[in-house]
Amino acid sequence: MASNIGMMDSAYFVGRNELLSWINARLQLNLSRIEEAASGAVQCQMMDMTYPGAVPMHKVNFDAKTEYDMIQNYKVLQDVFNKLKIDKARSTILILLQHIEVSRLVKGRPLDNLEFLQWLKRYCDSVNGGIMNENYNPLERRSKACKERNFKASQKNSKSLQTNNSQNPGSGEGMNIHKITGTKQKPSAVAVESGSSEEIQALSNEITELKISVDLLEKERDYYFAKLRDIEILCQAPKLEHIPMVMAVKKVLYAADEGSALAEAQEIASANQ
């Protein structure tokens, strides 16, 4: 069963293209990058496809753009794991909102999302031999769930409005008094309010830009770290680790001081030439 998948299992060697093709074919989507599944909605439907009806799809937000909305999707997914008593979710990689860094997923980190989807694909494939229910229509399921979600949201807003009106029955009379007496808001107050709104909007835009910059820097860091890790693994191969050039590369990789180890590495590389 997929609950026994180890970190060196073949599940974690499934490539991005193969994974994206599998998701697109099963859920009738058109994803081109792993990061596009960062909102958690795809994962929720993968579980709904595997266990039809187990996921309250009306709670899944396929249009989630903010981290808050994405986290709500992962909460739905966690509830499904708990309901299905998936042991793997309690043991290592999938304890969402507790042990796994959901913030890494919602930020669209490629490696984290890839690993998560690799495990989830393997799990889905292990249920019923990976045979999908022929009666499951992913497009229809998403459409119906979105309509139900929008309907419940409108009901909630309507109830909230009714509650506010009942709690403030005199608000309408107050408005009429202002109209009758001709009381108007002072121009200075309007100007201050307008200026504050513009300032808040400018700060919000600046925060958004900073978040995007940090996100790009984190992705770039992870990308180069993965490259360095590949080089390290290659240098540790028994047949290669004693070659002077490989030893020189490791000298640079493992340099602990702040100074450059390049000169010493060049001496090692040219020692046996």
C-alpha positions as a Markdown table, in Angstrom:
| # | Residue | x | y | z |
|---|---|---|---|---|
| 1 | Met | 0.0 | 0.0 | 0.0 |
| 2 | Ala | 1.2 | 3.6 | -0.7 |
| 3 | Ser | 1.4 | 4.3 | 3.1 |
| 4 | Asn | 4.7 | 2.3 | 3.1 |
| 5 | Ile | 6.4 | 4.5 | 0.4 |
| 6 | Gly | 9.9 | 5.4 | 1.4 |
| 7 | Met | 11.8 | 8.4 | 0.3 |
| 8 | Met | 13.9 | 6.3 | -2.1 |
| 9 | Asp | 10.9 | 4.6 | -3.6 |
| 10 | Ser | 10.4 | 4.8 | -7.4 |
| 11 | Ala | 7.5 | 7.1 | -6.8 |
| 12 | Tyr | 9.9 | 9.9 | -6.1 |
| 13 | Phe | 11.6 | 9.4 | -9.5 |
| 14 | Val | 8.6 | 10.1 | -11.6 |
| 15 | Gly | 9.4 | 13.0 | -13.9 |
| 16 | Arg | 7.6 | 16.3 | -14.1 |
| 17 | Asn | 6.3 | 15.7 | -17.6 |
| 18 | Glu | 5.0 | 12.3 | -16.8 |
| 19 | Leu | 3.3 | 13.6 | -13.6 |
| 20 | Leu | 1.7 | 16.6 | -15.4 |
| 21 | Ser | 0.5 | 14.3 | -18.3 |
| 22 | Trp | -1.1 | 11.9 | -15.7 |
| 23 | Ile | -2.8 | 14.8 | -13.9 |
| 24 | Asn | -4.0 | 16.5 | -17.1 |
| 25 | Ala | -5.4 | 13.2 | -18.5 |
| 26 | Arg | -7.1 | 12.1 | -15.3 |
| 27 | Leu | -8.6 | 15.5 | -14.3 |
| 28 | Gln | -9.0 | 17.0 | -17.8 |
| 29 | Leu | -6.8 | 19.9 | -17.0 |
| 30 | Asn | -4.1 | 21.7 | -18.9 |
| 31 | Leu | -1.3 | 22.2 | -16.4 |
| 32 | Ser | 2.1 | 23.1 | -17.9 |
| 33 | Arg | 4.1 | 23.5 | -14.6 |
| 34 | Ile | 4.1 | 21.7 | -11.3 |
| 35 | Glu | 3.7 | 25.0 | -9.5 |
| 36 | Glu | 0.2 | 25.5 | -11.0 |
| 37 | Ala | -1.0 | 22.9 | -8.6 |
| 38 | Ala | 0.2 | 24.8 | -5.5 |
| 39 | Ser | -3.2 | 25.9 | -4.4 |
| 40 | Gly | -4.1 | 22.4 | -3.2 |
| 41 | Ala | -7.3 | 22.2 | -5.4 |
| 42 | Val | -5.8 | 19.6 | -7.8 |
| 43 | Gln | -4.7 | 17.4 | -4.8 |
| 44 | Cys | -8.3 | 17.6 | -3.4 |
| 45 | Gln | -9.7 | 16.5 | -6.7 |
| 46 | Met | -7.2 | 13.7 | -7.0 |
| 47 | Met | -8.5 | 12.3 | -3.8 |
| 48 | Asp | -12.1 | 12.9 | -4.9 |
| 49 | Met | -11.3 | 10.9 | -8.1 |
| 50 | Thr | -9.8 | 8.1 | -6.0 |
| 51 | Tyr | -12.6 | 8.1 | -3.4 |
| 52 | Pro | -15.7 | 9.6 | -5.2 |
| 53 | Gly | -17.7 | 11.6 | -2.7 |
| 54 | Ala | -15.1 | 11.6 | 0.1 |
| 55 | Val | -14.1 | 15.2 | -0.6 |
| 56 | Pro | -16.5 | 18.1 | 0.1 |
| 57 | Met | -15.7 | 19.6 | -3.3 |
| 58 | His | -17.9 | 22.7 | -2.6 |
| 59 | Lys | -15.3 | 23.7 | 0.0 |
| 60 | Val | -12.5 | 23.5 | -2.6 |
| 61 | Asn | -11.6 | 26.8 | -4.1 |
| 62 | Phe | -10.2 | 26.3 | -7.7 |
| 63 | Asp | -9.7 | 30.0 | -8.1 |
| 64 | Ala | -7.6 | 30.4 | -5.0 |
| 65 | Lys | -5.0 | 33.0 | -5.5 |
| 66 | Thr | -4.0 | 34.1 | -2.0 |
| 67 | Glu | -2.1 | 32.0 | 0.5 |
| 68 | Tyr | -5.0 | 32.2 | 2.9 |
| 69 | Asp | -7.4 | 30.7 | 0.3 |
| 70 | Met | -4.9 | 28.0 | -0.6 |
| 71 | Ile | -4.4 | 27.0 | 3.0 |
| 72 | Gln | -8.1 | 26.4 | 3.3 |
| 73 | Asn | -7.9 | 23.9 | 0.5 |
| 74 | Tyr | -5.1 | 22.1 | 2.3 |
| 75 | Lys | -7.3 | 22.0 | 5.4 |
| 76 | Val | -10.0 | 20.3 | 3.4 |
| 77 | Leu | -7.3 | 17.8 | 2.2 |
| 78 | Gln | -6.1 | 17.1 | 5.7 |
| 79 | Asp | -9.7 | 16.4 | 6.8 |
| 80 | Val | -10.0 | 13.9 | 4.0 |
| 81 | Phe | -6.7 | 12.2 | 5.1 |
| 82 | Asn | -8.0 | 12.0 | 8.6 |
| 83 | Lys | -11.4 | 10.6 | 7.5 |
| 84 | Leu | -9.8 | 8.0 | 5.4 |
| 85 | Lys | -7.3 | 7.2 | 8.1 |
| 86 | Ile | -4.3 | 7.4 | 5.7 |
| 87 | Asp | -1.4 | 6.3 | 7.8 |
| 88 | Lys | 1.2 | 8.0 | 5.6 |
| 89 | Ala | -0.4 | 11.4 | 6.3 |
| 90 | Arg | 0.3 | 10.9 | 10.0 |
| 91 | Ser | 3.8 | 9.6 | 9.7 |
| 92 | Thr | 6.1 | 11.6 | 7.5 |
| 93 | Ile | 5.4 | 13.8 | 4.5 |
| 94 | Leu | 1.8 | 14.6 | 4.5 |
| 95 | Ile | 0.9 | 16.0 | 8.0 |
| 96 | Leu | -0.4 | 19.2 | 6.5 |
| 97 | Leu | -0.5 | 22.3 | 8.7 |
| 98 | Gln | 1.4 | 20.4 | 11.4 |
| 99 | His | 4.7 | 19.0 | 10.2 |
| 100 | Ile | 5.0 | 19.7 | 6.5 |
| 101 | Glu | 5.7 | 23.3 | 5.6 |
| 102 | Val | 2.4 | 24.2 | 3.8 |
| 103 | Ser | 3.9 | 27.7 | 3.3 |
| 104 | Arg | 6.4 | 26.0 | 0.9 |
| 105 | Leu | 3.6 | 24.5 | -1.1 |
| 106 | Val | 1.4 | 27.6 | -1.4 |
| 107 | Lys | 4.5 | 29.7 | -2.4 |
| 108 | Gly | 4.8 | 27.4 | -5.4 |
| 109 | Arg | 8.1 | 25.9 | -4.6 |
| 110 | Pro | 8.7 | 23.4 | -7.4 |
| 111 | Leu | 10.6 | 20.7 | -5.5 |
| 112 | Asp | 8.2 | 20.6 | -2.6 |
| 113 | Asn | 5.1 | 20.5 | -4.8 |
| 114 | Leu | 6.8 | 17.9 | -7.1 |
| 115 | Glu | 7.5 | 15.6 | -4.1 |
| 116 | Phe | 4.0 | 16.0 | -2.8 |
| 117 | Leu | 2.4 | 15.2 | -6.1 |
| 118 | Gln | 4.7 | 12.2 | -6.7 |
| 119 | Trp | 3.6 | 10.7 | -3.4 |
| 120 | Leu | -0.1 | 11.4 | -4.1 |
| 121 | Lys | 0.1 | 9.9 | -7.6 |
| 122 | Arg | 1.6 | 6.8 | -6.2 |
| 123 | Tyr | -1.1 | 6.6 | -3.5 |
| 124 | Cys | -3.9 | 7.1 | -6.0 |
| 125 | Asp | -2.4 | 4.4 | -8.3 |
| 126 | Ser | -2.3 | 2.0 | -5.4 |
| 127 | Val | -6.0 | 2.2 | -4.8 |
| 128 | Asn | -8.0 | -0.2 | -7.0 |
| 129 | Gly | -4.9 | -0.8 | -9.1 |
| 130 | Gly | -5.1 | 2.8 | -10.3 |
| 131 | Ile | -8.3 | 2.1 | -12.3 |
| 132 | Met | -10.4 | 5.3 | -12.4 |
| 133 | Asn | -14.1 | 5.1 | -11.9 |
| 134 | Glu | -15.6 | 5.3 | -15.4 |
| 135 | Asn | -18.6 | 7.3 | -14.1 |
| 136 | Tyr | -16.3 | 10.0 | -12.6 |
| 137 | Asn | -16.5 | 13.2 | -14.8 |
| 138 | Pro | -13.8 | 15.7 | -13.5 |
| 139 | Leu | -15.1 | 18.6 | -15.5 |
| 140 | Glu | -18.7 | 18.1 | -14.3 |
| 141 | Arg | -17.5 | 17.6 | -10.8 |
| 142 | Arg | -15.6 | 20.8 | -10.7 |
| 143 | Ser | -18.4 | 22.8 | -12.4 |
| 144 | Lys | -21.0 | 21.5 | -9.9 |
| 145 | Ala | -18.7 | 22.1 | -6.9 |
| 146 | Cys | -18.0 | 25.7 | -8.0 |
| 147 | Lys | -21.8 | 26.4 | -8.5 |
| 148 | Glu | -22.6 | 25.0 | -5.0 |
| 149 | Arg | -19.7 | 27.0 | -3.5 |
| 150 | Asn | -20.9 | 30.2 | -5.0 |
| 151 | Phe | -24.5 | 29.6 | -4.0 |
| 152 | Lys | -23.5 | 28.9 | -0.3 |
| 153 | Ala | -21.3 | 32.0 | -0.4 |
| 154 | Ser | -24.2 | 34.2 | -1.6 |
| 155 | Gln | -26.4 | 32.7 | 1.1 |
| 156 | Lys | -23.8 | 33.4 | 3.8 |
| 157 | Asn | -23.5 | 37.0 | 2.6 |
| 158 | Ser | -27.3 | 37.4 | 2.6 |
| 159 | Lys | -27.6 | 36.2 | 6.1 |
| 160 | Ser | -24.8 | 38.4 | 7.2 |
| 161 | Leu | -26.5 | 41.5 | 5.7 |
| 162 | Gln | -29.8 | 40.6 | 7.3 |
| 163 | Thr | -28.1 | 40.2 | 10.7 |
| 164 | Asn | -26.4 | 43.6 | 10.4 |
| 165 | Asn | -29.7 | 45.3 | 9.4 |
| 166 | Ser | -31.5 | 43.7 | 12.4 |
| 167 | Gln | -28.7 | 44.9 | 14.8 |
| 168 | Asn | -28.8 | 48.4 | 13.5 |
| 169 | Pro | -32.5 | 49.2 | 12.9 |
| 170 | Gly | -32.0 | 53.0 | 13.3 |
| 171 | Ser | -29.3 | 53.3 | 10.6 |
| 172 | Gly | -31.8 | 54.1 | 7.9 |
| 173 | Glu | -33.4 | 56.8 | 10.0 |
| 174 | Gly | -30.0 | 58.3 | 10.7 |
| 175 | Met | -29.3 | 58.6 | 7.0 |
| 176 | Asn | -32.7 | 60.3 | 6.4 |
| 177 | Ile | -31.9 | 62.9 | 9.1 |
| 178 | His | -28.7 | 63.7 | 7.4 |
| 179 | Lys | -30.5 | 64.1 | 4.1 |
| 180 | Ile | -33.2 | 66.3 | 5.6 |
| 181 | Thr | -30.9 | 68.6 | 7.6 |
| 182 | Gly | -28.5 | 68.8 | 4.7 |
| 183 | Thr | -25.6 | 67.7 | 6.8 |
| 184 | Lys | -22.6 | 66.9 | 4.6 |
| 185 | Gln | -19.2 | 65.4 | 5.2 |
| 186 | Lys | -16.5 | 68.0 | 5.5 |
| 187 | Pro | -14.3 | 68.3 | 2.5 |
| 188 | Ser | -11.2 | 68.0 | 4.6 |
| 189 | Ala | -12.3 | 64.6 | 6.0 |
| 190 | Val | -13.0 | 63.4 | 2.5 |
| 191 | Ala | -9.5 | 64.5 | 1.4 |
| 192 | Val | -7.8 | 62.8 | 4.4 |
| 193 | Glu | -9.8 | 59.6 | 3.8 |
| 194 | Ser | -8.8 | 59.6 | 0.1 |
| 195 | Gly | -5.2 | 60.2 | 0.9 |
| 196 | Ser | -5.2 | 57.4 | 3.4 |
| 197 | Ser | -6.7 | 55.0 | 0.9 |
| 198 | Glu | -4.1 | 55.9 | -1.7 |
| 199 | Glu | -1.3 | 55.4 | 0.8 |
| 200 | Ile | -2.7 | 52.0 | 1.9 |
| 201 | Gln | -3.0 | 50.9 | -1.7 |
| 202 | Ala | 0.6 | 52.0 | -2.4 |
| 203 | Leu | 1.8 | 50.1 | 0.6 |
| 204 | Ser | -0.2 | 47.0 | -0.4 |
| 205 | Asn | 1.4 | 47.1 | -3.9 |
| 206 | Glu | 4.8 | 47.5 | -2.4 |
| 207 | Ile | 4.2 | 44.5 | -0.1 |
| 208 | Thr | 3.0 | 42.4 | -3.0 |
| 209 | Glu | 6.1 | 43.3 | -5.0 |
| 210 | Leu | 8.4 | 42.4 | -2.1 |
| 211 | Lys | 6.6 | 39.1 | -1.7 |
| 212 | Ile | 7.1 | 38.3 | -5.4 |
| 213 | Ser | 10.8 | 39.2 | -5.2 |
| 214 | Val | 11.3 | 37.0 | -2.1 |
| 215 | Asp | 9.4 | 34.2 | -3.8 |
| 216 | Leu | 11.6 | 34.4 | -6.9 |
| 217 | Leu | 14.8 | 34.6 | -4.8 |
| 218 | Glu | 13.7 | 31.5 | -2.9 |
| 219 | Lys | 12.9 | 29.6 | -6.1 |
| 220 | Glu | 16.3 | 30.6 | -7.5 |
| 221 | Arg | 18.0 | 29.5 | -4.3 |
| 222 | Asp | 16.3 | 26.1 | -4.3 |
| 223 | Tyr | 17.1 | 25.7 | -8.0 |
| 224 | Tyr | 20.9 | 26.2 | -7.5 |
| 225 | Phe | 20.9 | 24.2 | -4.3 |
| 226 | Ala | 19.4 | 21.2 | -6.2 |
| 227 | Lys | 22.2 | 21.6 | -8.8 |
| 228 | Leu | 24.9 | 21.7 | -6.1 |
| 229 | Arg | 23.3 | 18.6 | -4.5 |
| 230 | Asp | 23.4 | 16.7 | -7.8 |
| 231 | Ile | 27.1 | 17.7 | -8.2 |
| 232 | Glu | 27.8 | 16.5 | -4.6 |
| 233 | Ile | 26.1 | 13.1 | -5.2 |
| 234 | Leu | 28.1 | 12.7 | -8.4 |
| 235 | Cys | 31.4 | 13.5 | -6.7 |
| 236 | Gln | 30.6 | 10.9 | -4.0 |
| 237 | Ala | 30.5 | 8.1 | -6.5 |
| 238 | Pro | 33.2 | 5.5 | -5.4 |
| 239 | Lys | 34.7 | 5.4 | -8.9 |
| 240 | Leu | 35.0 | 9.2 | -9.1 |
| 241 | Glu | 35.7 | 10.5 | -5.6 |
| 242 | His | 39.5 | 10.1 | -5.8 |
| 243 | Ile | 40.0 | 11.7 | -9.2 |
| 244 | Pro | 41.9 | 15.0 | -8.7 |
| 245 | Met | 39.3 | 17.2 | -10.5 |
| 246 | Val | 36.5 | 15.7 | -8.4 |
| 247 | Met | 38.6 | 16.2 | -5.2 |
| 248 | Ala | 39.1 | 19.9 | -6.3 |
| 249 | Val | 35.3 | 20.3 | -6.8 |
| 250 | Lys | 34.6 | 18.9 | -3.3 |
| 251 | Lys | 37.2 | 21.2 | -1.9 |
| 252 | Val | 35.2 | 24.2 | -3.2 |
| 253 | Leu | 31.9 | 22.6 | -2.1 |
| 254 | Tyr | 33.0 | 22.0 | 1.5 |
| 255 | Ala | 35.0 | 25.1 | 2.0 |
| 256 | Ala | 34.0 | 26.3 | 5.5 |
| 257 | Asp | 35.8 | 29.7 | 5.7 |
| 258 | Glu | 34.6 | 32.8 | 4.0 |
| 259 | Gly | 37.7 | 33.1 | 1.8 |
| 260 | Ser | 37.8 | 31.5 | -1.6 |
| 261 | Ala | 39.1 | 27.9 | -1.9 |
| 262 | Leu | 39.6 | 28.2 | -5.6 |
| 263 | Ala | 43.4 | 28.5 | -5.5 |
| 264 | Glu | 43.8 | 25.4 | -3.4 |
| 265 | Ala | 41.3 | 23.5 | -5.5 |
| 266 | Gln | 43.3 | 24.5 | -8.7 |
| 267 | Glu | 46.4 | 23.1 | -7.1 |
| 268 | Ile | 44.7 | 19.8 | -6.3 |
| 269 | Ala | 43.3 | 19.6 | -9.9 |
| 270 | Ser | 46.7 | 20.2 | -11.5 |
| 271 | Ala | 48.7 | 18.0 | -9.1 |
| 272 | Asn | 48.7 | 14.9 | -11.2 |
| 273 | Gln | 48.6 | 16.6 | -14.6 |
